[in-house]
């Protein structure tokens, strides 16, 4: 057995304290790990969840724009911030320190995320075959490593539904068993059930934008949210108090795993959550089989034996931990003998927003980012690309959510300088007259976009941080330009008088929507895990999270991540003997 070295910086070798063996270790108790714990513990498996942060409580969720937004939840980001990846556009550049968008806590970033909870569209699972079938063999961008998923939307649909009911998702369905409802997303894949709860309420601004979209003969709809719109599972409905963006919910209306699936898993008596613990290595025996994990907690080092390890510590940390877990059988990192760990990386193409100025107040104060209206007419392959020079598209999203500091940072649209009395006058007169669109766009993986260990920059424990080498390619830049034009059309139809289209940076930096690095697929030569999320090279190692996803769609990844996690957990339960044998 190859157990990690002693605490970094210590001279003498100190063997980790060996703990009682468990059935499953989950590394990271956030959106992914927190969902997987429930079907595992319901099946009677003993699970140890190892989390770098701690339990949060309502006192941590004070409506404080300065602390939560400007200072980025300082009580929960120290570890993540100290391990921030370095970034560069290509291998010829020196990587520079970037930020880390995630946080550490039981529930992970599902504590303070926007809570948009989208399913992927069927096209997102078959980008290669569907594109070639509709537009010809040469339409996949040069240099892209995109592959079809090993299964289609219909395979994941039951798990989407399980998660929607387990955590509590509000929304309006657009396609239930083939029956189309124009109040929902008419482009969505077929669902078997309505959402558990009605959608969040509208606002004067979203009503304005809905009317404008209808005038354009587009198909507006309210998006789904992991936020209660009514009493659900003992939790009260959303209070619309306005601090949901980078803020926790003091009434537990936000459906974080910390208040949904994790407590239920704990109640089974089969889940032990170890907080403020840092996993340093996944331990294998001389035959390459997983034996457990080493972790640090305070000044002590422990070895937690387990039959199965599930990694669920976000894309960057999933990849980093595999690359750090070197051994005789895996000299380049665990499950990396085929050189695929870190490959096929992409971060969601969220850049290049459009900013609009309106002549009148929008009545858009407070509210929450998931309280919005969406347009999917230009997403994925919902429109004809025959005469266009890109594939994929964008979801256009406008929402409520305005607070004082954010309003004070608004653009002046070239009408005045950005300081002094003229600036103050402009802000006071126009603070409620602007809106910034949130446009999520397709991003593809490319050969030159990848994650590895930075050869120079280390975290406080002396471990290399992740290095992101990635840039936006022509396909993504063309989507950005096209979607900005569509967004401007929508804003102007609603009465906007001035528009700013922001530029798209070249470097693809750290993101809350990071994908790839441990991609899922049937071909072990081009993928790290199989269709069930278990390593091709290490059968009792599973990976949870967007690092297994090969495409992004025009969607937030969280609900898909959670559906995949539930699916992986159920597969483990049903195939325990073959996976652990």
C-alpha positions in Angstrom: 0.0 0.0 0.0 1.3 3.4 -0.9 0.4 6.0 1.7 1.1 9.6 1.3 4.1 11.4 2.9 3.8 13.1 6.3 2.6 16.6 6.8 4.3 19.0 4.4 7.2 20.7 6.0 7.8 18.1 8.7 11.1 16.3 8.8 10.5 12.9 10.2 8.1 10.5 8.6 4.9 10.2 10.6 2.4 7.6 9.4 -1.2 8.8 9.1 -3.6 7.5 11.7 -5.5 4.6 10.2 -9.3 4.9 10.7 -12.0 2.3 10.6 -12.8 1.2 7.1 -16.0 2.4 5.4 -17.8 1.4 2.3 -17.6 4.7 0.4 -15.6 7.9 0.8 -16.9 11.0 -1.0 -14.3 13.7 -1.4 -16.3 17.0 -1.3 -19.8 17.4 0.1 -21.1 20.0 -2.3 -23.7 20.0 -5.0 -22.4 16.7 -6.5 -21.2 14.7 -3.4 -24.2 16.0 -1.4 -26.6 14.4 -3.9 -24.8 11.1 -4.3 -24.8 10.6 -0.5 -28.6 10.1 -0.4 -29.1 7.1 -2.7 -25.9 5.5 -1.2 -27.0 5.8 2.4 -30.6 4.9 1.6 -29.3 1.6 0.2 -27.5 0.9 3.5 -23.9 1.7 2.5 -21.7 3.4 5.1 -20.4 6.7 3.7 -17.8 9.1 4.9 -18.0 12.5 3.3 -14.8 14.6 3.6 -15.4 18.3 3.3 -12.8 21.1 3.3 -15.2 23.6 4.9 -17.7 23.4 7.7 -21.4 23.7 8.4 -22.9 27.1 7.9 -25.8 28.6 9.8 -28.2 31.6 9.4 -25.8 34.0 11.0 -23.5 33.3 8.0 -26.3 34.5 5.6 -26.6 38.1 6.7 -27.8 40.3 3.8 -24.5 42.0 3.5 -23.6 43.1 -0.1 -20.1 44.2 1.0 -19.1 40.9 2.7 -20.9 38.5 0.3 -20.3 40.2 -3.0 -17.3 42.5 -2.8 -15.3 40.4 -0.3 -16.6 37.1 -1.7 -17.7 35.3 1.5 -14.4 35.6 3.3 -15.6 33.1 6.0 -15.7 30.3 3.4 -13.1 30.9 0.7 -9.8 30.9 2.5 -8.8 27.4 1.3 -10.1 27.8 -2.2 -8.5 31.2 -2.6 -5.1 29.8 -1.4 -5.3 27.2 -4.1 -6.5 29.4 -7.0 -5.4 28.1 -10.4 -2.9 30.0 -12.5 -4.1 30.9 -16.0 -2.6 31.4 -19.5 -4.0 31.5 -23.1 -1.5 29.0 -24.6 1.6 27.0 -23.7 3.9 29.8 -24.9 2.9 32.1 -22.1 3.8 32.2 -18.4 0.7 31.5 -16.3 -0.4 34.2 -13.9 -2.3 33.8 -10.7 -6.0 33.9 -11.2 -9.0 33.9 -8.8 -10.9 30.9 -7.5 -14.7 31.1 -8.0 -15.7 28.4 -5.6 -16.0 28.1 -1.8 -15.7 25.5 0.9 -18.6 24.4 3.1 -21.0 21.6 3.6 -23.2 22.1 0.6 -20.3 23.7 -1.3 -21.1 26.5 -3.7 -24.7 25.4 -3.8 -24.9 27.6 -0.6 -24.3 30.8 -2.5 -24.9 30.1 -6.2 -27.6 31.6 -8.3 -29.6 28.4 -8.2 -30.5 28.3 -11.9 -31.2 24.6 -12.4 -31.3 23.7 -16.1 -31.5 20.4 -17.9 -29.3 20.1 -21.0 -31.1 19.9 -24.3 -31.0 16.6 -26.3 -28.7 18.2 -28.8 -26.0 18.7 -26.2 -25.6 15.0 -25.8 -25.0 14.4 -29.5 -23.2 17.5 -30.8 -21.0 15.6 -33.2 -23.5 13.2 -34.8 -26.3 15.7 -34.9 -24.1 18.4 -36.4 -22.7 16.2 -39.1 -26.1 14.8 -39.9 -27.7 18.2 -40.4 -24.8 20.3 -41.8 -22.2 17.9 -43.1 -19.0 16.2 -42.0 -16.9 19.4 -42.0 -18.9 21.5 -39.5 -17.0 20.4 -36.4 -14.5 23.2 -35.7 -10.9 22.4 -36.4 -8.9 21.3 -33.4 -12.0 20.5 -31.3 -11.9 17.2 -29.4 -15.7 17.1 -28.8 -17.3 13.7 -28.7 -20.9 12.6 -28.4 -21.9 11.6 -24.9 -22.0 7.8 -24.4 -25.7 8.1 -23.9 -28.5 10.5 -24.8 -30.8 12.8 -22.9 -33.4 10.1 -22.5 -31.0 8.1 -20.3 -30.5 11.0 -17.9 -34.1 12.2 -17.9 -35.2 10.0 -15.0 -32.3 11.2 -12.9 -33.1 14.8 -13.7 -36.5 14.2 -12.3 -35.3 12.4 -9.2 -33.0 15.4 -8.3 -35.7 18.0 -9.1 -38.0 16.4 -6.5 -35.3 15.5 -4.0 -33.8 19.0 -3.7 -36.9 21.0 -4.8 -36.9 22.8 -8.1 -39.4 25.4 -9.2 -40.3 26.1 -12.8 -42.6 25.8 -15.7 -42.4 22.7 -17.9 -42.6 23.2 -21.7 -42.7 19.6 -22.9 -44.4 17.0 -20.6 -44.6 13.6 -22.4 -44.8 15.4 -25.8 -47.4 17.9 -24.8 -46.0 21.4 -25.5 -46.9 24.3 -23.1 -45.9 27.7 -24.6 -45.6 29.1 -21.1 -42.5 26.9 -20.6 -39.5 26.2 -22.8 -40.9 24.7 -26.0 -37.4 23.6 -27.1 -36.7 21.5 -24.0 -36.3 17.7 -24.1 -39.4 15.7 -23.3 -40.1 15.4 -19.5 -42.1 12.8 -17.7 -43.5 15.2 -15.0 -44.1 18.9 -14.3 -41.7 20.6 -11.9 -42.4 20.0 -8.2 -43.3 23.7 -7.7 -44.6 26.6 -9.8 -42.0 29.0 -11.1 -40.8 32.0 -9.1 -42.9 35.1 -9.5 -42.2 37.7 -12.2 -41.3 41.3 -11.7 -42.1 44.5 -13.6 -38.9 44.3 -15.5 -39.2 40.6 -16.5 -42.8 41.3 -17.5 -41.5 44.1 -19.7 -38.9 41.8 -21.3 -41.5 39.1 -21.8 -43.8 41.5 -23.7 -40.9 42.6 -25.9 -39.9 38.9 -26.7 -43.5 38.2 -27.7 -43.5 41.2 -29.9 -40.5 39.7 -31.7 -42.3 36.4 -32.0 -39.8 34.7 -29.8 -40.7 32.2 -27.0 -40.0 33.7 -23.6 -40.3 31.6 -20.4 -39.4 31.7 -16.7 -36.4 29.6 -16.0 -36.1 26.8 -13.4 -34.6 27.5 -10.0 -33.4 25.5 -7.0 -35.5 27.8 -4.9 -38.8 27.2 -3.3 -41.7 29.2 -4.7 -44.1 27.6 -2.1 -43.9 25.5 1.0 -41.9 22.5 0.1 -40.6 19.6 2.2 -40.9 21.6 5.3 -39.1 24.6 3.9 -40.8 28.0 3.4 -41.0 29.8 0.1 -38.6 32.4 -1.2 -38.9 35.8 0.5 -37.3 37.7 -2.4 -35.2 39.7 0.0 -32.5 40.3 -2.6 -29.3 38.8 -1.4 -29.3 35.5 -3.2 -26.4 36.4 -5.5 -23.3 35.1 -3.6 -25.5 34.8 -0.5 -26.9 32.0 1.5 -30.6 31.8 2.4 -31.6 32.4 6.0 -34.9 30.7 5.6 -33.6 27.7 3.6 -35.6 28.5 0.5 -32.5 27.9 -1.6 -32.3 24.2 -2.3 -28.7 23.6 -1.4 -27.7 20.1 -0.6 -26.8 21.4 2.9 -30.5 21.7 3.6 -31.9 18.9 1.4 -30.1 15.7 0.6 -27.2 15.8 3.1 -29.4 16.1 6.2 -31.6 13.3 4.9 -28.5 11.1 4.3 -27.2 11.9 7.8 -30.6 10.9 9.2 -30.2 7.4 7.8 -27.3 6.9 10.3 -25.1 5.9 7.4 -23.3 9.2 6.6 -20.5 10.7 8.7 -19.4 14.2 7.5 -15.8 15.1 8.3 -15.5 18.9 8.2 -12.4 21.1 7.7 -10.5 18.2 6.2 -8.2 18.3 3.2 -7.7 15.2 1.1 -4.1 15.0 -0.1 -3.9 11.7 -1.9 -6.0 8.8 -3.1 -4.2 5.7 -2.0 -3.8 2.6 -4.1 -2.3 -0.8 -3.5 0.5 -2.3 -5.6 -2.1 -3.6 -8.1 -3.6 -0.1 -8.6 -6.8 -0.7 -6.7 -8.1 2.1 -4.5 -7.5 1.5 -0.8 -8.8 4.8 0.6 -7.7 8.4 1.0 -5.2 10.4 3.1 -6.4 13.7 4.6 -5.3 16.4 6.9 -7.4 17.8 9.6 -5.8 20.5 11.7 -2.3 19.2 12.5 -3.2 15.6 12.2 -3.0 13.3 9.2 -5.4 10.4 8.7 -5.8 7.4 6.4 -9.5 6.6 5.7 -9.8 3.1 4.2 -12.7 2.5 1.8 -13.9 0.0 -0.8 -14.8 2.9 -3.2 -13.8 6.5 -3.5 -16.0 9.0 -5.2 -14.3 12.3 -6.1 -16.7 15.3 -5.9 -14.4 18.3 -5.2 -15.1 20.5 -8.3 -13.4 20.2 -11.7 -10.1 21.8 -10.9 -9.7 19.9 -7.7 -10.8 16.6 -9.1 -8.1 16.9 -11.8 -5.5 18.2 -9.4 -6.0 15.4 -6.9 -5.7 12.8 -9.6 -2.5 14.4 -10.9 -1.1 14.6 -7.4 -1.9 11.0 -6.6 1.1 9.5 -8.3 2.3 5.9 -7.5 4.3 3.1 -9.0 1.3 2.0 -11.0 0.3 5.5 -12.0 3.5 7.6 -12.4 1.7 10.4 -14.2 -1.2 10.6 -11.8 -4.0 8.3 -10.9 -6.2 7.0 -13.8 -3.8 8.9 -16.2 -1.9 6.1 -17.9 -3.7 7.1 -21.1 -2.8 10.7 -20.6 -6.4 12.0 -20.5 -6.6 13.6 -17.0 -6.8 17.3 -17.6 -7.7 17.1 -21.2 -10.9 18.3 -23.0 -11.2 21.2 -20.6 -13.6 24.1 -21.1 -15.1 26.7 -19.0 -18.6 28.0 -19.8 -18.6 30.7 -22.4 -20.3 33.3 -20.1 -18.3 36.4 -21.2 -19.2 39.3 -23.3 -22.4 40.5 -21.6 -24.6 43.2 -23.1 -25.5 46.3 -21.0 -28.6 48.4 -21.7 -29.8 51.8 -20.6 -33.6 52.5 -20.5 -35.4 55.9 -20.3 -37.4 54.9 -17.3 -37.0 53.1 -14.0 -37.2 49.3 -14.3 -38.3 48.6 -10.7 -35.6 46.1 -10.5 -34.3 46.5 -7.0 -33.4 43.4 -5.0 -35.1 40.1 -6.1 -32.8 37.3 -7.1 -30.8 36.2 -10.2 -32.8 33.1 -10.7 -36.0 35.2 -10.9 -35.8 35.9 -14.6 -37.0 35.3 -18.1 -35.2 33.3 -20.8 -35.0 33.0 -24.6 -33.9 29.7 -26.0 -34.6 30.4 -29.7 -30.9 31.0 -30.3 -29.6 28.2 -28.0 -27.9 24.9 -29.1 -29.2 23.9 -32.5 -32.7 25.3 -32.0 -32.2 27.5 -35.2 -30.8 26.8 -38.6 -27.0 27.3 -38.8 -26.7 26.5 -42.5 -25.7 30.0 -43.4 -23.8 30.7 -40.2 -20.1 30.1 -39.5 -20.4 28.5 -36.1 -22.3 25.7 -34.3 -24.0 26.0 -31.0 -25.7 29.0 -29.5 -26.8 30.9 -26.5 -29.4 31.1 -23.8 -30.4 34.8 -23.3 -31.3 35.6 -19.7 -32.4 38.8 -17.9 -33.3 38.9 -14.3 -34.1 40.9 -11.2 -31.3 41.6 -8.7 -30.1 45.1 -8.0 -28.3 46.3 -4.8 -26.7 49.6 -3.9 -23.0 48.7 -4.5 -23.8 47.0 -7.7 -25.8 49.9 -8.9 -23.0 52.3 -8.1 -20.7 50.3 -10.3 -22.9 50.8 -13.4 -21.6 52.0 -16.7 -22.0 55.7 -17.5 -22.5 54.9 -21.2 -19.9 57.6 -22.1 -22.2 60.4 -20.8 -19.9 61.4 -17.9 -16.6 60.6 -16.3 -16.6 57.8 -13.7 -16.0 59.9 -10.7 -16.9 63.3 -9.1 -20.2 65.1 -8.8 -21.3 64.5 -12.4 -20.8 60.8 -11.9 -22.8 60.9 -8.6 -25.6 62.8 -10.3 -25.7 60.3 -13.2 -25.8 57.3 -10.8 -28.6 58.8 -8.7 -30.7 59.5 -11.8 -30.1 56.2 -13.6 -29.4 53.6 -11.0 -32.7 51.8 -11.7 -32.6 52.3 -15.5 -29.9 49.8 -16.5 -29.7 46.1 -17.0 -26.9 43.6 -17.8 -27.9 40.4 -19.6 -26.5 37.0 -18.6 -25.8 35.1 -21.8 -24.6 31.5 -21.6 -23.1 30.2 -24.7 -21.9 26.9 -26.1 -18.2 26.1 -25.5 -16.4 23.2 -27.1 -13.3 21.4 -25.9 -10.1 21.8 -27.9 -6.8 20.0 -28.0 -4.9 23.1 -26.8 -7.2 23.7 -23.8 -6.2 21.6 -20.8 -5.4 21.5 -17.0 -2.1 20.4 -15.5 0.0 21.2 -12.4 1.8 24.5 -12.3 5.6 23.8 -12.1 6.2 26.9 -10.0 3.2 28.0 -8.0 2.3 26.0 -4.9 -0.4 26.2 -2.2 0.4 26.8 1.5 0.9 23.0 2.0 3.5 22.9 -0.8 1.4 21.2 -3.4 1.4 22.6 -7.0 -1.8 24.4 -7.9 -3.8 23.7 -11.1 -2.6 25.6 -14.3 -5.3 26.4 -16.8 -4.1 26.7 -20.4 -7.1 27.7 -22.5 -8.4 30.3 -24.8 -11.6 31.0 -26.7 -11.6 29.9 -30.3 -13.3 31.3 -33.4 -16.4 29.2 -33.0 -17.0 30.7 -29.5 -16.2 34.2 -30.6 -18.7 34.0 -33.4 -21.4 32.7 -31.0 -20.6 35.7 -28.8 -21.1 38.2 -31.6 -24.3 36.6 -32.8 -25.8 36.3 -29.3 -25.0 39.9 -28.5 -26.8 41.0 -31.7 -29.9 39.0 -30.6 -29.7 40.5 -27.1 -29.5 44.0 -28.4 -32.6 43.3 -30.6 -34.4 42.2 -27.5 -33.4 45.1 -25.3 -34.3 47.7 -28.0 -37.7 46.1 -28.5 -38.2 46.6 -24.8 -37.3 50.3 -25.1 -33.6 50.5 -24.4 -32.0 53.7 -25.7 -28.3 52.8 -25.4 -26.5 49.5 -25.7 -22.9 48.5 -24.7 -21.5 45.2 -26.1 -18.5 44.2 -24.0 -15.6 42.4 -25.5 -14.7 38.8 -25.1 -11.3 38.2 -23.5 -8.9 35.7 -25.1 -7.9 33.8 -21.9 -10.4 31.2 -20.6 -9.8 31.6 -16.9 -11.2 30.0 -13.8 -15.0 29.7 -13.8 -17.9 28.6 -11.7 -18.9 26.5 -14.8 -15.7 24.4 -15.4 -16.0 21.2 -17.4 -13.8 18.4 -18.6 -10.5 17.1 -17.3 -12.0 13.7 -16.4 -14.3 13.2 -19.4 -16.9 10.4 -19.6 -17.0 8.1 -22.6 -16.8 4.5 -23.8 -13.4 4.9 -25.4 -10.7 4.7 -22.7 -8.2 6.2 -25.1 -9.9 9.5 -25.1 -11.8 9.5 -21.8 -11.0 9.1 -18.1 -14.2 7.5 -16.8 -16.8 5.2 -18.4 -20.5 5.9 -19.0 -21.3 5.4 -15.3 -18.6 7.7 -14.0 -16.1 5.1 -13.0 -12.4 5.1 -14.0 -11.4 3.0 -17.0 -8.1 2.3 -15.2 -9.2 2.0 -11.6 -12.6 0.3 -11.3 -13.4 1.3 -7.7 -12.7 5.0 -8.4 -15.7 7.2 -9.4 -15.7 10.8 -10.4 -18.7 13.2 -9.8 -19.1 16.7 -11.2 -18.8 18.7 -14.4 -15.3 17.4 -14.9 -16.9 14.3 -16.5 -19.0 16.4 -19.0 -17.8 16.7 -22.5 -20.1 19.5 -23.6 -21.5 22.6 -21.8 -24.7 23.4 -23.7 -26.0 26.9 -23.1 -26.8 26.0 -19.5 -25.6 26.1 -15.9 -24.2 22.7 -15.1 -25.4 22.1 -11.6 -28.6 20.1 -12.3 -26.9 17.9 -14.9 -24.0 17.3 -12.4 -26.5 16.3 -9.8 -28.4 14.0 -12.1 -25.1 12.3 -13.1 -24.1 12.0 -9.5 -27.4 10.2 -8.6 -27.0 7.9 -11.6 -23.4 7.0 -10.6 -24.5 6.3 -7.0 -27.4 4.1 -8.1 -25.0 2.2 -10.5 -22.6 1.6 -7.6 -25.4 0.2 -5.4 -26.6 -2.1 -8.2 -23.1 -3.3 -9.1 -21.3 -3.3 -5.8 -19.7 -6.7 -6.1 -18.3 -6.2 -9.6 -17.0 -2.7 -8.8 -15.4 -3.6 -5.5 -14.4 -7.2 -6.2 
